[in-house]
Amino acid sequence: GAERADPGDVGGHAEAEGVRGGLEARIEAHNQALREAGMLAPGLVVIDPEDPQRMGGLALALGRGQPVLLHQSARRFNSIATADEVSELNRELMQAMQRWRLLRLDSWCGLTLAGEFPYRYRAEAEQRPLRATADALGRNDGGIRLAVAGHLTGSPAQSVYQAMCSMFLQPRSALVFDAYPPRGPLAAYRMDRAAEVLDGAIETVEFKSDEKATAHRFRQSTGPINRWDMIWLNSSGGSAYWNVRGDGRATDMPVGRPVAMHVVHSFSAQRPHRIHTIAGRAIAGGAYWYYGSVNEPYLHGFTHPNAVAEMFIRGTPLAFAARRRPGEPAYEPWMLTLIGDPLFALRPAPPQRLAVELAGEQSKLTWPAPADAPVAERLRLAAMLEPEQAVEPALEVLAQAADHEADDLVLAALTAFEQGRADAVTALPPEQMLRHDLLRTIAAEALTRRVLDHATDGRPQEVVDQAMALAIVHPMARHMEEDLDRWRREMIRQGHGAELDTIFDRLLADDTLDGTRREMIEQLSGR
């Protein structure tokens, strides 16, 4: 929704007020400690006390010694703000940063938005292209950037994850995947030099370009569980697909490991809250830092990745390195956003953790897991320590899907799918596939492969139920239409065209289909 609803005088309101009061008291004590210490903070954290992202904001404030400004957003993250609203927010933030002596013309500071602050705004009422809120904030009245902003997103757990990964993890491996050709206008942004400089600062760097830059090679490099700490990606396309040899889709974005991603690609962050998009899938899969575009920024909107890499290896925060400087193209508030901590940087050594004495009896991690341990626990342990032994508990979890948590179903489905047991995923009832957005995308990919494979091998009737499930659960209607059309054409090619009427009748009789999907299927059936 565009605006946030007033919760009214409902049950729990007093308790919520108490939580807010306690939060405000702790933040004031933190801010007072910073004032007494007289330290120059690296940035400001803006927290909406009503939103779940406040937990990640608190982590960054405490971990990096940053002051906190409490500010309640009037809109949701996925809404579109007006230029006046962004200007008013920027005015308040700049005043707060001035009070904390953070604003300097010779250096930038960080600005973290921990709340449901809209990530897009409309620059002018009559102008259709949308701009990135993060790129408009942190500028003085003359439009000069003095701070670099980023958003923390999602649940309390996700925002804390984004904060903690940024503070405590250091990249030791990087995949530099360049889908731009060696000739033509895109060639000017190739990342050959970026791969070289990263290779001198990070232990393991793999560079794929030209004939190696295919969708199949990307999937090979990042699956079944992502093994890269950083991914630098050059591509083109839309929010849910990328132009690379081999039909690149959002479902190619890796899962299973904390990763920082720098993505030169139009529209990749157009809807970072939707899992069927490139940024949404990446964030759901483990990206704690994602830099990409909310619209069509054109190539010149991005700082060249070679220059970004050069600054990054010298200790410049990655977001600072990615932002344009005065006099460069697209320096004005433009279309590039950041999901994550704007102060994430490469350090000579990771920060030291303090030993903490925990009261009470502590549980111990034992492997192999005891035979009488719950199957979900055995699955989680195996997936972390012995992935090849995770298949059996994964199949057991999928067979008893209704008895397990949605997060465990996601892990089970991913394990089964990547270990060649997609049949266990496609056997799930559609209502189970819809319990988690990431599970939905895994199920849609498994269903697509199974439906097409069986149409090709002459057993189309064996996958009618799967075709129906695909129409229901596919997270993106346009791709659902493309996949079912490929299946329809393959059925005709295999001589099963006469059976399609019966199959389409069953599909259209399903009450769970929404209007858009029903209309697409009617068009596919020629009705």
C-alpha angles and dihedrals in degrees: 000000000000096000132032116252120238105244090212125203098322133146113291094027093116091048090051090051089052092052090049092049091052091048093050091050092052092047092050090051090050093049091047091052089053091050092051092047090053091213123157105241121218093227151330128272116210112204129189102208091207096057132081093234089072088088093061090044091054090050092054093044093052096037097049100030095245126157119241130230116196112218128159116219117223092208142045127260093250095047125097115247125208123245089247092054092051091046091052092048091049091051091055093045093048090051091051092049090049090054089053092048092240099131117094131156093219098053141025129232131208125260117194121192109206104181145049094303111155112255093206136048137180109245094208131010093242095040116097102196112091125222131211115259091211090060093052097050124083095039129124125231090277092056094252113147114237099161138033116224134206137175129235109209146192132014126353089264093050095048092048088048090053091049098044095045090052093050101040109026124079121193114247097168135038136187113208105195114184116186093173116112122243091244135043132043094311092057090078089071099049114138103224092121093044090057091050097051094043089050089060094053105032124058099232124027125169120191120199122183141141111011091002093057099087131129089247092054091048091052090047091051096047105032155136086359118004113252099183127099092199134024122194110192131187114188145120135227135081141308094284104029139041128208106243131128106277106038105285116212138177089258088069090072106108128249137197106052138067107260139171113218130198107190125188099193134115117253095359090132096035090117109012090167091063117081095209090067128082097251093038093053091045093051093046089048095054111286106144093176123038128171116188148121130285092197142000103311095167118231094281089061090075125072105239109269090227090060092043091053092048092055094041095057089052091060101265110145106259094237090051090051091050096052122092122252128223111286094024123112117275093014090142117086101298141165107286120107138185127220106195143028112335090208096060106132144160112262132190088241134005117257116272118252119224119234110246126199109223119204121231134022113325123217117234128220109237128186131228089038114239113268091239094052115117111273092239090056091049089050094051093047094047093047090055100040111019110016095181089061092053096079097080097051089041091057090047092052092049092049089055096036097148091059096056139072118261092243091057090050090055092053092045093049093047091048094048094044095050093044094056098263099112087140089074090055096047090049091065114108111251091245089061092047089056095055094091131024094226091048088052093057093046091049092048091052092048092047092049093053093045094048093049094043093052093046088055097046093051099254101107096144090063092068104043090109090049091051089053091048090049091055090053104041105032103120094217120048095204093055090044088057092048093049095047090047090054088050092048093051092047090050090054091046090053092051098255097114092116090061094055094081091060092046093048090048089058092047094051092046091063109107094203094070113106122225096262094051092044090053091049092051091048089054092048090051091050094241 
